Amino acid sequence: MKKDFYDKPIYTISNYIINFFLSSVYLSICNILLILFFIFTAIDPRNFSLLLLFICLIPLGPSLGALYSTIGKIIREKDIYFSSYFWSSYKNNFVSYLKLWLIEIILLTILFIDFQYFYLNMPEKGIHIIFVVLIIISLVIGFYTFPINSRFEIKLKDLFIISIYYMIKKFPTTILKIAVIILIYYLSNKISIIFLIFIPNIICFIFFYYDKSIFTELETKFLSSDSNK
């Protein structure tokens, strides 16, 4: 009787909803500094500081890695101890997520500074557009590296090579991810910061659905390589 209840769609749906809100709460806790930064900047744009933004963004990487890992586990196993798995993934893989994230935000910061320089000083030449494209490409690569890193233990160099490979191979999915970046940018200027905290969860669910074939392919490759050793 108990097993029949857990197998019912209403239980599965309610479990997903509860986990969705829990992940938003945990993500907010991990990134309280970033939320405060956006609130104060929205109140007075003069409060904006690129250095302060960089510092506030640092905790985002490990929390996103834990979110990707947990959502992937939910999709595969349907029902898990969400809270314990999230914080366990956050703690155990903190360094791995942080190293990957620091590379990402350092690169994005450099590209943003270059964009700002050419946009303010030489807008007529259109060079700043190149940096917009490079920023988008960097973000898209990040949308591949984080899911893969949350599932497999791969060296950083190989992780970026694999991510670029799938970015090209899964071009329709890449276009989807670019569209999501543009949509996020649009929504960030239109909706309240309160609603923005739910966006990472939605993105993770959508991306994991489209990235399932990548995980299956990588699992097959790793299993075959292990069997050949």
SVG drawing of the C-alpha trace seen along z (x, -y; Angstrom):
<svg xmlns="http://www.w3.org/2000/svg" viewBox="-2 -57 47 62">
<polyline fill="none" stroke="black" stroke-width="0.4" points="0.0,0.0 2.8,-2.4 4.7,-1.5 1.6,-2.2 1.4,-5.6 5.0,-6.5 4.5,-5.3 1.5,-7.6 2.0,-10.6 0.7,-13.0 3.5,-12.0 6.1,-12.4 4.8,-15.8 4.5,-17.1 8.1,-15.8 9.4,-17.7 7.7,-20.9 9.0,-20.6 12.5,-20.0 12.2,-22.9 11.5,-25.3 14.1,-23.8 16.8,-24.1 15.8,-27.8 16.1,-28.4 19.5,-26.6 20.8,-28.5 19.7,-31.8 21.4,-30.9 24.7,-30.1 24.5,-33.4 23.1,-35.8 26.0,-38.3 25.1,-38.2 21.4,-38.8 22.3,-41.8 24.6,-43.1 21.8,-43.1 19.3,-44.7 21.7,-47.6 22.7,-48.1 19.0,-48.1 18.3,-50.8 21.2,-52.9 23.2,-52.0 26.1,-54.1 26.7,-51.2 27.9,-49.0 31.5,-47.8 33.0,-45.2 35.4,-44.0 32.6,-43.6 30.5,-41.7 33.4,-39.4 33.7,-38.6 30.0,-38.1 29.9,-35.7 32.5,-33.4 30.1,-31.3 27.7,-30.9 29.9,-28.3 30.0,-25.6 26.2,-26.1 25.4,-25.7 27.6,-22.6 25.7,-21.1 22.4,-22.1 23.3,-20.4 24.5,-17.3 21.3,-17.1 18.9,-17.7 20.7,-15.1 20.3,-12.6 16.6,-13.4 16.0,-13.0 17.8,-9.6 16.4,-8.2 13.1,-10.1 13.2,-10.2 16.2,-11.1 17.0,-12.8 17.3,-16.2 18.6,-18.3 21.3,-15.9 22.4,-15.2 22.6,-18.9 24.8,-19.8 26.9,-16.6 27.6,-17.5 28.3,-21.1 30.8,-20.1 32.5,-17.1 32.9,-18.8 33.5,-22.4 37.1,-22.6 36.3,-21.0 33.3,-23.3 35.3,-26.3 38.3,-25.8 36.0,-25.5 34.0,-28.5 37.0,-30.7 38.3,-30.1 34.9,-31.0 34.4,-34.2 38.0,-35.4 37.6,-34.9 34.2,-36.6 35.5,-39.5 38.4,-40.1 36.1,-39.9 33.6,-42.3 36.4,-44.9 37.5,-44.7 34.0,-45.1 33.4,-48.1 36.7,-49.7 35.9,-49.4 32.2,-50.2 33.0,-53.5 36.1,-54.5 35.6,-53.1 31.9,-52.3 31.9,-53.3 34.3,-50.5 32.1,-47.8 34.9,-45.9 32.9,-45.6 30.5,-43.2 33.4,-40.7 33.6,-40.6 29.8,-40.2 30.1,-37.1 33.0,-35.8 31.1,-36.3 28.2,-34.4 30.4,-31.5 32.1,-31.4 28.8,-31.2 27.6,-28.4 30.8,-26.4 30.0,-26.9 26.6,-25.5 28.3,-22.3 31.2,-22.1 29.1,-22.3 26.6,-19.5 29.5,-17.2 31.7,-18.1 28.7,-17.4 28.5,-13.9 32.0,-12.8 35.5,-13.2 37.5,-14.7 40.6,-16.8 39.9,-20.5 41.7,-20.6 39.8,-17.5 36.6,-18.9 36.8,-22.1 37.8,-20.1 34.8,-17.8 32.5,-20.7 33.6,-22.5 33.3,-19.3 29.7,-18.8 28.9,-22.5 29.7,-22.0 28.2,-18.5 25.0,-19.3 24.5,-22.6 20.6,-22.7 21.1,-22.4 23.8,-25.1 21.3,-27.4 18.8,-26.7 21.4,-27.6 22.2,-30.8 18.5,-31.6 18.3,-31.0 21.2,-33.4 19.4,-36.1 16.1,-35.4 17.8,-35.6 19.4,-39.0 15.9,-40.2 14.2,-38.9 16.8,-40.3 15.7,-43.8 12.0,-43.1 11.2,-41.0 11.9,-41.2 15.0,-39.7 12.7,-37.4 11.6,-35.6 15.2,-35.5 16.2,-33.0 14.0,-30.4 15.6,-30.7 18.7,-28.5 16.5,-25.6 14.4,-25.9 17.5,-26.2 19.1,-23.1 16.0,-21.0 15.7,-22.1 19.4,-21.6 19.6,-18.2 16.7,-17.0 18.6,-18.0 22.0,-16.9 20.9,-13.3 22.2,-12.0 25.7,-13.5 25.7,-11.8 24.7,-8.5 27.5,-8.8 30.1,-9.7 29.1,-6.9 29.5,-4.4 32.9,-5.8 34.1,-5.7 32.8,-2.1 34.5,-0.9 37.8,-2.6 37.6,-1.0 37.0,2.5 40.0,2.1 42.4,1.4"/>
</svg>
